[in-house]
Amino acid sequence: MSPMLDRRAMLTGVAAGSAALSALPALAQTQAPATSADSADDRAYMLGLLERMATPILSRMAKGRLQQQWTPELSPTWDGRNPKVAYLEAFGRLIDGIAPWLALTDDSGAEGRLRAQMRSQALESYVHSVDPRSPDYLLWSSEGQALVDSAYFTSALLRAPQALWEPLDRKTKDRIIAEIQGLRRVSPPYTNWLLFAAMNEAFLLSVGAQWDPVRVDMAVRKFGEWYVGDGWYADGVHFHFDMYNSYVIHPMLTQILEVLVRTDARFNSLGAKEKLPVQIKRMQRFGEALERMIGPDGAFPPVGRSLTYRTAVHQPLAYLAWRKLLHEKLPEGQVRAATLATQRRIFADPSNFNADGFLTIGFAQHQPSLGDVYSNAGSMYITAESLLALGLPADDSYWTAPAQPWTMRKAYGGENFPKDYYVDF
């Protein structure tokens, strides 16, 4: 880590403790700047956001105290399911977003020390999550919701196997495998839920456990049928104008296909090696649409259900950046500037976090009326998916490239900007 990043990280709370963390929203401006002061400032801001999200969850769960010390907020229209689903939601969604960062090599700087601490807490949390004797044993049975969030739980293990899977003891690994296999009791509806089931099976395949190829086959085939063009998938038979292409469809479909290719699974005629490049092109195209929706001030349109997932809407851009797959039309400095502007805009209001540091239900502030019937404070941790680019080290070109104005800033600033045309793949 450079001296500049180390210093700024200290200022944003990476090593300065809770007092600096509580001041994080003051760093964000309601009107986002065209470019950041420097790239180190961008990374330090995002690191501060990661620490603020992760600390209340991991510091407690690592000691088996999360469920004792946190009662998650529920939507005013809560549908009556067991509220303990919130803990699997919070841990699974959080860990999936920060897994690439946890997989980086540590150093002696503030960021490296923080990462080593949080990786240790994450591993301890995984142990508690599947230990029936632990107060933080998660709700794997009785509610179908467990299938949803188990997919984020296993996705993190796919994203950072050497950091999060390999160090686990054999008993914990066996327990995780058993819990994931046990979720076959849930019959997923013909929606994005098919991908949750397939993600779990892809994980089982990746670790050499018994897996169900039919669940993978079903998801890949149905989403092949549900592609509606120009980078968008329908979420079932009918197209929904919401952001589940960001929250679930593109990232999970890509990861599932990657596992099939990497393991050379040959259970049918899916043709994963041919499908994966096409899927990446579709996600790149969808990423172009996401970037064009970011306003000059960092705002983006609040459309569709699950608005309270906040910056998770930009998971595809973060995923493409992390994997070095951004389309050539989207330079790294441009994507970084645009997505950081959105993070600063959304998290400018202190009420995004409660007094104990947990995320609240809302969009750009605490707005519980926006909660859906399934929304709880644990659900909100999917916003950590916008942090995936932290899986690139500080000296990577994504962080060192000069910030560039994004499409909306160019368009409304009188600059030339590229035209936009549909694609056929």
C-alpha positions as CSV (number, residue, x, y, z in Angstrom):
1,M,0.0,0.0,0.0
2,S,1.3,3.4,-0.8
3,P,1.9,6.0,1.9
4,M,-0.9,8.1,0.5
5,L,-3.4,5.2,0.5
6,D,-2.3,4.2,4.0
7,R,-2.8,7.7,5.3
8,R,-6.2,8.2,3.7
9,A,-7.3,4.7,4.8
10,M,-6.5,5.8,8.4
11,L,-8.7,8.9,7.9
12,T,-11.7,7.0,6.6
13,G,-11.7,4.5,9.3
14,V,-9.7,1.6,8.0
15,A,-7.5,1.7,11.1
16,A,-8.9,4.6,13.1
17,G,-11.8,2.8,14.8
18,S,-15.4,3.5,15.4
19,A,-15.1,7.3,15.7
20,A,-13.8,7.6,12.2
21,L,-16.4,5.1,10.9
22,S,-19.2,7.1,12.4
23,A,-18.0,10.1,10.4
24,L,-17.9,8.2,7.1
25,P,-21.2,9.8,5.7
26,A,-19.7,13.2,6.1
27,L,-17.1,12.3,3.5
28,A,-19.7,11.8,0.9
29,Q,-21.1,14.8,-0.9
30,T,-24.8,15.0,-2.0
31,Q,-23.6,16.4,-5.3
32,A,-20.9,14.0,-6.5
33,P,-17.8,15.6,-8.1
34,A,-16.9,15.0,-11.7
35,T,-13.7,13.3,-10.6
36,S,-12.3,12.3,-7.3
37,A,-9.4,14.1,-5.7
38,D,-7.2,11.1,-6.6
39,S,-7.6,7.4,-7.0
40,A,-6.3,6.6,-3.5
41,D,-9.3,8.7,-2.1
42,D,-11.7,6.4,-4.1
43,R,-10.2,3.2,-2.7
44,A,-10.0,4.6,0.8
45,Y,-13.7,5.7,0.7
46,M,-14.8,2.2,-0.5
47,L,-12.6,0.5,2.1
48,G,-14.3,2.7,4.8
49,L,-17.7,1.6,3.4
50,L,-16.6,-2.1,3.5
51,E,-15.4,-1.8,7.1
52,R,-18.5,0.0,8.2
53,M,-20.8,-2.7,6.7
54,A,-18.7,-5.7,7.7
55,T,-17.6,-4.9,11.3
56,P,-21.0,-5.1,13.1
57,I,-21.7,-8.5,11.4
58,L,-18.3,-10.3,11.5
59,S,-17.1,-9.0,14.8
60,R,-20.1,-10.5,16.5
61,M,-20.7,-13.6,14.5
62,A,-17.0,-14.7,14.9
63,K,-17.8,-14.9,18.6
64,G,-21.2,-16.5,18.2
65,R,-22.9,-13.3,19.4
66,L,-24.6,-11.9,16.4
67,Q,-28.1,-13.3,17.0
68,Q,-27.8,-12.4,20.7
69,Q,-26.8,-8.8,20.1
70,W,-28.8,-7.8,17.0
71,T,-32.5,-7.8,16.3
72,P,-32.8,-6.9,12.6
73,E,-35.4,-4.3,11.5
74,L,-38.3,-5.8,9.6
75,S,-40.3,-4.2,6.8
76,P,-43.7,-2.7,7.9
77,T,-45.3,-5.1,5.5
78,W,-43.4,-8.2,6.8
79,D,-45.0,-11.4,5.5
80,G,-44.7,-13.3,8.8
81,R,-41.9,-15.7,7.9
82,N,-39.4,-16.6,10.7
83,P,-37.4,-13.4,11.2
84,K,-34.2,-15.4,11.8
85,V,-33.9,-15.6,8.1
86,A,-32.3,-12.2,8.4
87,Y,-29.0,-13.6,9.8
88,L,-28.3,-15.9,6.8
89,E,-29.2,-13.0,4.6
90,A,-26.8,-10.6,6.3
91,F,-23.9,-12.9,6.5
92,G,-24.3,-14.6,3.0
93,R,-24.8,-11.3,1.1
94,L,-22.1,-9.5,3.0
95,I,-19.5,-12.2,2.6
96,D,-20.2,-12.6,-1.1
97,G,-19.4,-8.9,-1.7
98,I,-16.2,-8.8,0.3
99,A,-14.9,-12.2,-0.7
100,P,-12.6,-11.0,-3.5
101,W,-11.0,-8.5,-1.1
102,L,-10.5,-11.1,1.6
103,A,-8.7,-13.2,-1.0
104,L,-6.0,-10.5,-1.6
105,T,-2.5,-11.0,-0.1
106,D,-2.0,-9.2,3.2
107,D,0.7,-6.6,3.9
108,S,1.8,-4.7,7.0
109,G,-0.3,-1.6,6.2
110,A,-3.7,-0.6,7.6
111,E,-5.6,-2.3,4.9
112,G,-3.6,-5.5,5.2
113,R,-4.1,-5.7,8.9
114,L,-7.8,-5.0,8.5
115,R,-8.1,-7.8,5.9
116,A,-6.3,-10.3,8.0
117,Q,-8.6,-9.6,11.0
118,M,-11.7,-9.8,8.9
119,R,-10.7,-12.9,7.1
120,S,-10.2,-14.6,10.5
121,Q,-13.6,-13.4,11.6
122,A,-15.2,-14.6,8.4
123,L,-13.7,-18.1,8.8
124,E,-14.9,-18.2,12.4
125,S,-18.3,-17.0,11.3
126,Y,-18.5,-19.8,8.7
127,V,-17.8,-22.3,11.5
128,H,-20.6,-20.9,13.7
129,S,-23.0,-20.7,10.7
130,V,-23.3,-24.5,10.5
131,D,-22.6,-25.6,14.0
132,P,-25.9,-26.7,15.6
133,R,-24.5,-26.0,19.1
134,S,-23.6,-22.4,18.2
135,P,-25.9,-19.5,19.1
136,D,-25.2,-18.3,15.6
137,Y,-26.2,-21.5,13.8
138,L,-28.2,-20.1,10.8
139,L,-31.7,-20.9,9.8
140,W,-31.1,-23.6,7.2
141,S,-34.5,-25.3,7.6
142,S,-38.2,-24.4,7.8
143,E,-38.1,-21.4,5.4
144,G,-37.6,-21.5,1.7
145,Q,-35.7,-18.2,1.9
146,A,-32.6,-20.2,3.0
147,L,-32.2,-21.3,-0.6
148,V,-31.8,-17.7,-1.7
149,D,-29.1,-16.7,0.7
150,S,-27.3,-20.0,0.7
151,A,-26.4,-19.1,-2.9
152,Y,-24.6,-16.0,-1.8
153,F,-23.0,-18.0,1.0
154,T,-21.7,-20.5,-1.5
155,S,-20.9,-17.9,-4.2
156,A,-18.4,-16.4,-1.7
157,L,-16.7,-19.7,-1.4
158,L,-16.4,-19.9,-5.2
159,R,-15.0,-16.3,-5.4
160,A,-12.4,-16.9,-2.7
161,P,-11.8,-20.6,-2.3
162,Q,-8.2,-20.3,-1.0
163,A,-9.1,-17.7,1.5
164,L,-12.5,-19.0,2.7
165,W,-12.9,-22.7,1.9
166,E,-9.5,-24.3,2.1
167,P,-8.7,-23.1,5.6
168,L,-11.9,-24.5,7.1
169,D,-11.6,-27.7,9.1
170,R,-13.0,-30.9,7.7
171,K,-16.0,-31.0,10.1
172,T,-17.1,-27.5,9.0
173,K,-16.7,-28.3,5.4
174,D,-18.8,-31.5,5.8
175,R,-21.5,-29.5,7.6
176,I,-21.6,-26.9,4.9
177,I,-21.9,-29.5,2.2
178,A,-24.7,-31.3,4.2
179,E,-26.6,-28.0,4.7
180,I,-26.4,-27.1,1.1
181,Q,-27.4,-30.5,-0.1
182,G,-30.3,-30.4,2.3
183,L,-31.7,-27.3,0.6
184,R,-32.8,-29.5,-2.3
185,R,-36.0,-29.8,-0.2
186,V,-36.9,-26.3,-1.6
187,S,-38.6,-26.4,-5.0
188,P,-37.6,-23.1,-6.6
189,P,-40.2,-21.2,-8.6
190,Y,-39.5,-20.6,-12.3
191,T,-37.8,-17.2,-11.7
192,N,-34.3,-16.1,-10.7
193,W,-34.6,-18.7,-7.9
194,L,-33.5,-21.4,-10.4
195,L,-30.1,-19.7,-10.2
196,F,-29.9,-20.0,-6.4
197,A,-30.4,-23.8,-6.7
198,A,-27.9,-24.0,-9.6
199,M,-25.3,-21.9,-7.7
200,N,-25.3,-24.3,-4.8
201,E,-24.9,-27.3,-7.1
202,A,-22.0,-25.5,-8.9
203,F,-20.3,-25.0,-5.5
204,L,-20.8,-28.7,-4.7
205,L,-19.3,-29.6,-8.0
206,S,-16.3,-27.3,-7.4
207,V,-15.4,-29.0,-4.1
208,G,-15.9,-32.5,-5.4
209,A,-19.1,-33.2,-3.5
210,Q,-22.2,-35.0,-4.8
211,W,-24.1,-32.6,-6.9
212,D,-27.3,-32.5,-8.9
213,P,-26.7,-31.7,-12.6
214,V,-30.4,-31.4,-13.3
215,R,-30.7,-28.3,-11.2
216,V,-27.8,-26.7,-13.1
217,D,-29.2,-27.8,-16.5
218,M,-32.6,-26.4,-15.7
219,A,-31.3,-22.9,-14.8
220,V,-29.0,-22.6,-17.7
221,R,-31.6,-23.7,-20.2
222,K,-34.4,-21.6,-18.9
223,F,-32.4,-18.4,-18.8
224,G,-31.3,-19.2,-22.4
225,E,-35.0,-19.2,-23.2
226,W,-35.6,-16.0,-21.2
227,Y,-33.0,-13.8,-22.8
228,V,-35.0,-10.9,-24.3
229,G,-32.1,-9.1,-26.0
230,D,-29.7,-6.2,-25.6
231,G,-28.2,-7.7,-22.5
232,W,-31.4,-8.2,-20.5
233,Y,-33.0,-11.4,-19.3
234,A,-36.6,-11.8,-18.2
235,D,-37.1,-13.1,-14.7
236,G,-39.3,-15.9,-15.7
237,V,-41.7,-16.0,-18.6
238,H,-42.5,-12.3,-18.5
239,F,-40.0,-9.4,-18.5
240,H,-39.9,-7.4,-15.2
241,F,-38.4,-3.9,-15.4
242,D,-36.4,-4.2,-12.2
243,M,-32.8,-4.8,-11.3
244,Y,-32.7,-8.5,-10.7
245,N,-30.4,-8.8,-13.7
246,S,-27.9,-7.0,-11.4
247,Y,-28.8,-8.6,-8.1
248,V,-28.8,-12.2,-9.3
249,I,-29.0,-13.1,-13.0
250,H,-25.9,-11.9,-14.7
251,P,-23.4,-12.6,-11.9
252,M,-24.7,-16.0,-10.9
253,L,-25.3,-17.2,-14.4
254,T,-21.7,-16.2,-15.3
255,Q,-20.2,-18.0,-12.2
256,I,-22.2,-21.2,-12.8
257,L,-21.0,-21.4,-16.4
258,E,-17.4,-20.7,-15.3
259,V,-17.6,-23.6,-12.9
260,L,-18.9,-25.9,-15.6
261,V,-16.0,-24.8,-17.9
262,R,-13.4,-25.0,-15.2
263,T,-14.4,-28.5,-14.1
264,D,-15.1,-29.7,-17.7
265,A,-18.4,-31.1,-16.5
266,R,-19.9,-33.2,-19.2
267,F,-23.3,-34.2,-18.0
268,N,-25.3,-33.2,-21.1
269,S,-25.1,-31.1,-24.2
270,L,-25.3,-27.6,-22.6
271,G,-22.2,-26.5,-24.3
272,A,-20.9,-24.3,-21.4
273,K,-17.7,-23.5,-23.3
274,E,-19.7,-21.9,-26.0
275,K,-22.2,-20.3,-23.7
276,L,-19.8,-18.6,-21.4
277,P,-18.3,-16.1,-23.9
278,V,-21.8,-15.2,-25.0
279,Q,-22.9,-14.7,-21.4
280,I,-19.9,-12.4,-20.7
281,K,-20.7,-10.3,-23.8
282,R,-24.3,-10.0,-22.6
283,M,-23.2,-8.9,-19.1
284,Q,-20.8,-6.4,-20.7
285,R,-23.7,-5.0,-22.7
286,F,-25.9,-4.8,-19.6
287,G,-23.0,-3.0,-17.9
288,E,-23.1,-0.4,-20.6
289,A,-26.8,0.2,-19.8
290,L,-26.1,0.5,-16.1
291,E,-23.3,3.0,-16.6
292,R,-25.5,5.2,-18.8
293,M,-28.2,5.2,-16.1
294,I,-25.8,6.9,-13.6
295,G,-26.7,10.6,-13.5
296,P,-24.3,13.5,-13.5
297,D,-24.6,13.7,-9.7
298,G,-24.2,10.0,-9.1
299,A,-28.0,9.3,-8.8
300,F,-29.6,6.4,-10.6
301,P,-33.2,5.6,-11.3
302,P,-35.2,3.9,-8.5
303,V,-37.1,1.3,-10.6
304,G,-38.5,-2.0,-9.7
305,R,-38.8,-4.0,-6.5
306,S,-36.1,-4.4,-3.9
307,L,-35.0,-0.7,-4.2
308,T,-33.5,-1.0,-0.8
309,Y,-30.7,-3.1,-2.2
310,R,-29.1,0.3,-2.9
311,T,-25.8,0.1,-4.8
312,A,-26.1,-3.7,-5.4
313,V,-27.6,-2.5,-8.7
314,H,-24.0,-2.0,-9.9
315,Q,-22.8,-5.6,-9.1
316,P,-22.3,-6.4,-12.8
317,L,-20.0,-3.4,-13.3
318,A,-18.1,-4.3,-10.1
319,Y,-17.9,-8.0,-11.2
320,L,-16.6,-7.1,-14.6
321,A,-14.1,-4.7,-13.2
322,W,-12.8,-7.3,-10.7
323,R,-12.5,-9.9,-13.4
324,K,-10.9,-7.5,-15.9
325,L,-13.8,-8.0,-18.3
326,L,-15.1,-4.4,-18.7
327,H,-16.1,-3.6,-22.3
328,E,-13.6,-1.5,-24.2
329,K,-16.3,1.2,-24.3
330,L,-16.1,1.6,-20.5
331,P,-12.6,2.6,-19.4
332,E,-11.7,1.6,-15.9
333,G,-11.3,5.2,-14.7
334,Q,-14.7,6.0,-16.0
335,V,-16.5,3.1,-14.3
336,R,-14.7,3.7,-11.0
337,A,-15.7,7.4,-11.0
338,A,-19.3,6.6,-11.9
339,T,-19.8,3.9,-9.4
340,L,-18.0,5.7,-6.6
341,A,-20.2,8.8,-7.3
342,T,-23.2,6.6,-6.7
343,Q,-21.8,5.1,-3.5
344,R,-21.1,8.6,-2.2
345,R,-24.5,9.8,-3.2
346,I,-26.4,6.9,-1.7
347,F,-24.5,6.7,1.6
348,A,-24.3,10.5,2.2
349,D,-27.2,10.3,4.7
350,P,-26.1,9.0,8.2
351,S,-29.5,7.2,8.6
352,N,-28.4,4.4,6.1
353,F,-26.9,2.9,9.3
354,N,-28.5,2.7,12.7
355,A,-27.0,3.7,16.1
356,D,-25.3,0.2,16.4
357,G,-23.8,0.4,12.9
358,F,-26.2,-1.9,11.1
359,L,-27.7,-1.1,7.7
360,T,-31.3,0.1,7.8
361,I,-34.1,-0.5,5.3
362,G,-34.1,2.3,2.8
363,F,-32.7,3.6,-0.5
364,A,-30.7,6.8,0.1
365,Q,-31.5,7.0,3.8
366,H,-33.7,5.2,6.3
367,Q,-36.9,4.7,4.4
368,P,-38.7,1.7,5.9
369,S,-41.8,2.3,3.8
370,L,-39.8,1.2,0.8
371,G,-39.4,-2.3,2.3
372,D,-41.0,-5.2,0.5
373,V,-42.8,-8.0,2.3
374,Y,-39.6,-10.0,2.5
375,S,-37.3,-7.0,3.4
376,N,-35.3,-6.9,6.6
377,A,-32.1,-5.3,7.7
378,G,-30.2,-8.5,6.8
379,S,-31.5,-8.2,3.2
380,M,-29.8,-4.8,2.9
381,Y,-26.3,-6.4,3.0
382,I,-26.5,-7.3,-0.7
383,T,-25.4,-3.7,-1.3
384,A,-21.9,-5.1,-0.4
385,E,-21.9,-6.6,-4.0
386,S,-20.9,-3.2,-5.2
387,L,-17.6,-3.6,-3.4
388,L,-16.2,-6.4,-5.6
389,A,-13.6,-4.1,-7.3
390,L,-11.8,-4.0,-4.0
391,G,-10.7,-7.5,-4.9
392,L,-8.2,-5.7,-7.2
393,P,-5.0,-4.6,-5.3
394,A,-4.4,-0.9,-4.8
395,D,-1.7,-0.8,-7.5
396,D,-4.1,-2.2,-10.2
397,S,-4.9,0.0,-13.1
398,Y,-8.5,0.1,-12.0
399,W,-7.4,2.1,-9.0
400,T,-4.5,4.0,-10.6
401,A,-6.2,5.1,-13.8
402,P,-7.2,8.8,-13.9
403,A,-10.9,9.3,-13.1
404,Q,-12.9,10.1,-16.2
405,P,-16.4,11.6,-16.6
406,W,-19.1,9.0,-17.2
407,T,-21.6,9.1,-20.0
408,M,-24.3,11.2,-18.3
409,R,-21.7,13.8,-17.2
410,K,-20.4,14.0,-20.8
411,A,-23.9,14.3,-22.2
412,Y,-25.1,17.0,-19.9
413,G,-21.7,18.7,-19.8
414,G,-21.7,19.5,-23.5
415,E,-19.0,16.9,-24.3
416,N,-19.0,14.4,-27.0
417,F,-20.2,11.0,-25.9
418,P,-20.7,7.7,-27.8
419,K,-24.0,6.8,-29.4
420,D,-25.8,3.7,-28.3
421,Y,-27.0,0.8,-30.5
422,Y,-28.7,-2.5,-29.7
423,V,-26.7,-5.8,-30.0
424,D,-27.8,-9.1,-31.4
425,F,-25.9,-11.6,-29.2
